[in-house]
């Protein structure tokens, strides 16, 4: 499961925090990570990975481009 949260930027360019949940249960992984104080870009443990996506062009690129950038930031292509 992957959760993406808008954390700032401008009207044109958005900044996001991405939480990739590696193990079940998947429901509410972002909320649980916030409660445990683990949502810091660069955090990784056996359950989650937290990365950032900065400067995503909101008007020229859609949600699938954001998802691609999020997965790429998580290093998914290295797992292939």
MONOR-V936692 format. One record per pair of residues at least 24 apart in sequence whose C-alpha atoms are under 10 Angstrom apart, sorted by sequence separation. I is the first residue (numbers start at 1). J is the second residue. D is the distance in whole Angstrom. If there is no record, write none. Layout:
((I:J:D) (I:J:D))
//
This chain:
((1:25:9) (2:26:9) (17:41:7) (19:43:9) (20:44:9) (21:45:10) (22:46:7) (23:47:6) (50:74:8) (51:75:10) (1:26:6) (3:28:9) (5:30:9) (16:41:10) (19:44:9) (21:46:9) (22:47:5) (23:48:8) (49:74:7) (1:27:8) (3:29:8) (4:30:9) (21:47:6) (22:48:6) (1:28:10) (2:29:9) (3:30:7) (20:47:9) (21:48:5) (22:49:8) (1:29:8) (2:30:9) (3:31:10) (20:48:6) (21:49:7) (1:30:10) (19:48:7) (20:49:5) (21:50:9) (18:48:10) (19:49:6) (20:50:7) (44:74:10) (18:49:8) (19:50:5) (20:51:8) (18:50:6) (19:51:7) (42:74:10) (17:50:7) (18:51:5) (19:52:9) (17:51:6) (18:52:6) (16:51:9) (17:52:5) (18:53:7) (16:52:6) (17:53:6) (15:52:7) (16:53:5) (17:54:9) (15:53:6) (16:54:6) (14:53:8) (15:54:4) (16:55:9) (14:54:6) (15:55:6) (16:56:8) (13:54:8) (14:55:5) (15:56:7) (13:55:5) (14:56:5) (15:57:9) (12:55:9) (13:56:5) (14:57:6) (15:58:10) (12:56:8) (13:57:5) (14:58:6) (7:52:10) (9:54:8) (10:55:9) (12:57:6) (13:58:6) (14:59:10) (2:48:10) (4:50:10) (7:53:10) (8:54:9) (9:55:7) (10:56:10) (11:57:9) (12:58:5) (13:59:8) (1:48:10) (2:49:10) (3:50:10) (4:51:10) (5:52:10) (6:53:10) (7:54:10) (8:55:10) (9:56:9) (10:57:9) (11:58:8) (12:59:6) (13:60:10) (2:50:10) (4:52:9) (5:53:10) (9:57:10) (10:58:9) (11:59:9) (12:60:9) (13:61:10) (4:53:9) (9:58:10) (18:67:9) (16:66:9) (20:70:9) (18:69:10) (19:70:9) (20:71:8) (14:66:10) (18:70:6) (19:71:10) (17:70:9) (18:71:9) (16:70:9) (20:74:7) (18:73:9) (19:74:9) (18:74:8) (4:66:9) (4:67:8) (3:67:9) (2:67:9) (4:70:8) (3:70:9) (2:70:9) (2:71:8))
//
